[in-house]
Amino acid sequence: MLTRDTRDPATLPRLLLSLLALALLWPSIRLSELDLSVLVASDSQSEMGRFVAAFWPPAHGAEFIELLLQATLQTLAIATAGMALALLLAVPASLLASRALSLSAASRAGHPNYWGQLLRWPVRGVLIFLRSVPEIVWALLFVRAVGLGPTAGVLAIAITYSGMLGKVYAEIFESTDQRPAHALLQSGSGRLAAFCYGILPNVAAELLSYTVYRWECAIRASVVMGFVGAGGLGQQMDLSLRMFAGGEVASLLLTFLVLVLFADQLSRLLRWRLA
Amino acid sequence: MNRLINLALLLCIGAAVVASFSYLGINLGELGDTGNLHHMGAYAQRFLSPDLSAGHLQAIGHGALETIAMSALGTLLAAVFGLLLALPAAGRFGWPLQSASRLVLNALRAVPELVWAALMVLAAGLGPNAGTLALALHTTGVLGRLFAEALENTPPEPADAIRLQGGNAVWAFCYGTLPNLLPQLLAYILYRWENNIRMASVLGFVGAGGLGQMLYVSLSLFQEAQASTVILAMLLLVLGVDTLSSWSRQRWVKA
C-alpha cells in the first residue's frame, strides 16, 4: 500500500542556502551599522516630525519664489552648457576611438590591423576613466579647483558625459552598416568625408535621441551635484536642509519634480520631432 | 513645412546653449587663462602621488566593504518592502489601495538617493546607517514599480488552479505566482544592486558613510594624496562591478 512520504527532498539545500545567506548577512549588518529602530526612536521621531510638519505649506514668499526660479534656470543652464562642452570633447574622441573609420578595416572585412587596434586603446582608456569616476566626485574636485558655483557643475558634467557620449557614439558608429563607409574609403575618399556620407546619415537619428536622453540625465545630475556646492537647485536644497527649513525643502522638492517631468516631456518631444 | 519646424527647433537648441553660457557667466577664455591653468595644474599635480601606506589602504578596504554592505543591505530591504508595496500596486487589493501604493512608490522614486541620504542623516545621524536607509527608500520606489509591472504581466492560471483546488491566497501566491516571477525579480534586484554600489560610494558626501565620506573628509583637510587613493579605490570598485555584471550577463542571460 502506498504511504505518504512526509520527507521534503529540498530541505537540506534550502537549509544550507539560508545558513549561508545569514552568515553573509551578519557581517554586512555589522558593517553598515543597520539600525531600523532609529526611525521609531522617540527623540528622532519628534525631531523628524517637527521637520516634516513644516513641509506644509511649502514656502511661497515672493522672495523665495524668485530664488527658486533663479536656481531652476541655473540648473537647466548647467545641464545645457555641460552637454554642449561634453559634445565638443565627445565627437572627436568617438571618431578617434571608433573602428568604423579604420582604413585597414575597409580592406580586411571590418577587422582593423594590429596597429590600428593598439592606437585606439589610449583614447578608449581615457573615455573609460572619464566616465568611471562618478560625476559628483568630479564636481567636488572642481569646486576645490575653480571655486563654488555653477562653473564646477558645468565642468563636471562636461567631463563625465563626454566619457559616456564618446563611448556610446563610437559603438553606434560601429553598429551600423559599414559597407557605405568602406566603399567610400576604398575608392579614395578621406575619413571625414566617408564618415559624413557613409555613416552619419544612417546613425543621425540614434545619435540625436541618445544625446537628448543624456541631456535629461544631466538635469537630474546637476540637481544632485549642487549638494557639493556646484550651484543650482541642489545647492539651495542643501542650504535649506541645513537650516531645517521644512517649507523651503518642500517647495524645492516640488520644483525638482516639475523640472524632471518637464525635461521628460521636452526630450520626448525633441526625439519625436527630430529622430 | 516639417523641415522648417525642425530647423526652428535646432535654432532654438543653439540659442538655448548660447543663453545658458551667458546666463551662467562662464568665460571659457578666462578658464583657459595661463594663470588659471597653472593653478589647476598645480592642484591636479598633488593628486599624482597617491598615499599607498598600509594603514591608509586598510582604512580604504574597510570603507569599500562598508560601501558594499550598505548597497547590499539597502537593496535587500528595498526588495522586501518593494514586494510588499508591489502587491497592492498591481491591483491585488482593489483600486483605492492600488492608487495609494502607486503614489507612495512614485514619491519614493522621485526623490534622488542623495536627497534621501541628506534627510536620513538628519533622522538617523551620521554614518552608514543613514546611507543604507536612503538607498532602501529610493530603491523601494524603483523596485516596487518594476515588481508591480512584473506581477501584472505574469500569467494568473497557475495561481487560479491552486485557488480552485482549495489552497488559500498565500499558498496560491507562493506556489503559483512566485516561481514564475522569481527569475525576473532576481534580475531586477541584481541590476539595482549594481546601481546602488555605484551610488553608495558617493552617498558619503552628505555624511552617510562609505568611501564617499572618506573622500569628502580628506579633501576637506587638503590631504590630496589620501583623496587620490580613495578615488582610485572608487574607480576600481566601479570598474569591477561593471566587468562582473557584463560578464555575468553574457554568461547567464542569453538574449
Contacts between the chains, C-beta under 8 A, distances in Angstrom:
chain1	res1	chain2	res2	distance
A	25	B	73	7.9
A	25	B	76	7.8
A	27	B	69	7.4
A	28	B	68	7.6
A	28	B	69	3.6
A	28	B	72	5.5
A	28	B	73	5.7
A	29	B	69	7.7
A	29	B	73	6.6
A	31	B	65	5.7
A	31	B	66	5.2
A	31	B	69	3.9
A	31	B	70	7.9
A	31	B	128	7.1
A	32	B	66	6.6
A	32	B	69	4.3
A	32	B	70	4.7
A	32	B	73	5.1
A	32	B	128	4.5
A	32	B	129	6.7
A	32	B	131	7.5
A	32	B	132	4.8
A	32	B	209	7.5
A	33	B	127	5.7
A	33	B	128	5.2
A	33	B	129	4.7
A	33	B	209	7.7
A	34	B	73	5.6
A	34	B	129	6.0
A	34	B	132	5.6
A	35	B	124	7.5
A	35	B	129	5.3
A	36	B	133	7.8
A	38	B	123	7.2
A	38	B	124	4.5
A	38	B	125	7.2
A	38	B	129	6.6
A	39	B	123	6.7
A	39	B	124	7.0
A	39	B	133	7.3
A	44	B	123	5.4
A	44	B	124	6.8
A	44	B	125	7.9
A	47	B	122	7.4
A	47	B	123	7.2
A	48	B	122	7.1
A	48	B	123	4.7
A	51	B	122	6.7
A	73	B	23	6.5
A	74	B	23	7.4
A	74	B	24	7.0
A	76	B	20	7.0
A	77	B	19	7.5
A	77	B	20	3.5
A	77	B	21	7.8
A	77	B	23	4.7
A	77	B	24	5.1
A	78	B	20	7.6
A	78	B	24	6.8
A	80	B	16	5.6
A	80	B	17	5.7
A	80	B	20	4.2
A	81	B	17	6.9
A	81	B	20	4.5
A	81	B	21	5.2
A	81	B	24	6.0
A	81	B	26	6.6
A	84	B	17	4.6
A	84	B	20	7.8
A	84	B	21	7.5
A	128	B	239	7.5
A	129	B	235	7.4
A	132	B	235	5.3
A	132	B	238	4.9
A	132	B	239	5.7
A	132	B	242	7.7
A	133	B	231	6.4
A	133	B	234	6.9
A	133	B	235	6.1
A	133	B	238	7.9
A	134	B	198	6.6
A	134	B	201	6.9
A	134	B	202	5.0
A	134	B	234	7.1
A	134	B	238	7.4
A	136	B	114	7.6
A	136	B	202	4.9
A	136	B	205	6.4
A	137	B	202	6.5
A	137	B	215	6.8
A	137	B	231	6.4
A	137	B	234	6.8
A	140	B	205	6.8
A	140	B	215	7.3
A	140	B	216	7.1
A	140	B	219	6.3
A	141	B	219	7.7
A	144	B	43	6.9
A	144	B	219	6.4
A	145	B	39	7.7
A	145	B	40	5.1
A	145	B	43	5.1
A	145	B	44	7.7
A	146	B	31	7.3
A	146	B	36	7.9
A	146	B	40	7.3
A	150	B	24	4.8
A	150	B	26	7.3
A	151	B	24	7.2
A	151	B	26	5.5
A	151	B	31	7.3
A	154	B	24	6.7
A	154	B	26	6.1
A	220	B	112	6.9
A	223	B	112	7.0
A	224	B	112	5.4
A	224	B	114	4.9
A	224	B	115	7.7
A	227	B	114	5.6
A	227	B	118	6.9
A	227	B	205	6.4
A	227	B	206	6.1
A	228	B	205	5.7
A	231	B	24	8.0
A	234	B	114	8.0
A	237	B	115	6.7
A	237	B	118	7.7
A	238	B	118	7.1
A	238	B	206	8.0
A	241	B	118	5.2
A	241	B	119	7.3
A	241	B	122	7.1
A	244	B	122	7.8
A	253	B	111	6.5
A	253	B	115	7.4
A	256	B	110	7.9
A	257	B	110	5.4
A	260	B	110	7.1
A	270	B	9	7.0
A	273	B	5	7.0
A	273	B	6	6.3
A	273	B	9	5.9
A	274	B	6	6.1
A	274	B	9	6.5
A	274	B	10	7.7
